[in-house]
């Protein structure tokens, strides 16, 4: 097919010709469109073509959409993937986030919605490429004796330079620029570790559920998102021997691991980020009953953003694979959150989070039922 050099490349993956052709005709005037009828064909296309965006169905014969997504991520970490499915579940949505999807859309979709989401994905792709180019140039011009980016000095200087850089054509506010860099930084720090890959993305995703229910202002919501992506940045200064230790942690091990909250602030404080962002990061391991760390704050003494991140962090940790245990099921994790409500977690926020999870499950069930009736 003839492609336009000034247009972004979009791959549509769907085994059903109707949705595939419908989406192709909608997008054709604006993008270079490629199509694939199966996961295997999609993987081959990703290997052969420099793609910007992939729209991916989940329920396909042969290799599933999630397995296709996993393979795509092994080939190209940066392509924007949008799940479009009529048979989604909460678990598949969480799994998709685990592999860095840009968005997750239930069928049937409306044209303005899909156009808006794909346009945002293209713009995010361009911005991410600029940020990665900036980081590459920074690596080359600031050599370090330590493996990058695991150098405190590098992180401080790199973050500062990034925030001071003028993104004249990006149209982003300072907080938005910081958020995009926080995302790229979290990916960089997590991508080589199968146990933490995507963790900060999912913590941000869950935290956003809660803050929407609390009617956060846009500025406050962005600050919570930044803090979610950077909440564990202090762990880069702690040996993996402690972070991923199999078996029971000794009191010495815990003392070392608990340093990461204050370590995060040491790294980020010179950047003059919002006090809210720093307080959310510093106190996300405080417990509602006052037994947490680093300062033993209790109840509403703990910043609300930190209380939100604490729930999101715990839920994702429980439902993710770890070197010392297998993941808990969604129901088991919810039971643990309920058990710790009022002790480790804010009971009001736990109620909100569990309600949101229940509503999501009901929405997926309703959508699936509607699609089965239409089939």
TAKA-V979754 format. One record per helix or strand. SS is the DSSP state (alpha for helix, beta for strand). FROM is the first residue (numbers start at 1). TO is the last residue. If there is no record, write none. Layout:
BEGIN
SS;FROM;TO
SS;FROM;TO
END
This chain:
BEGIN
beta;9;13
alpha;17;27
beta;32;36
alpha;39;48
beta;53;56
alpha;65;75
beta;80;85
alpha;90;98
beta;103;106
alpha;111;141
alpha;152;164
alpha;174;190
alpha;199;213
alpha;218;230
alpha;233;237
alpha;240;243
alpha;251;257
alpha;260;271
alpha;275;282
alpha;299;301
alpha;304;319
beta;322;322
beta;325;325
alpha;330;339
beta;341;341
beta;345;345
alpha;347;374
END
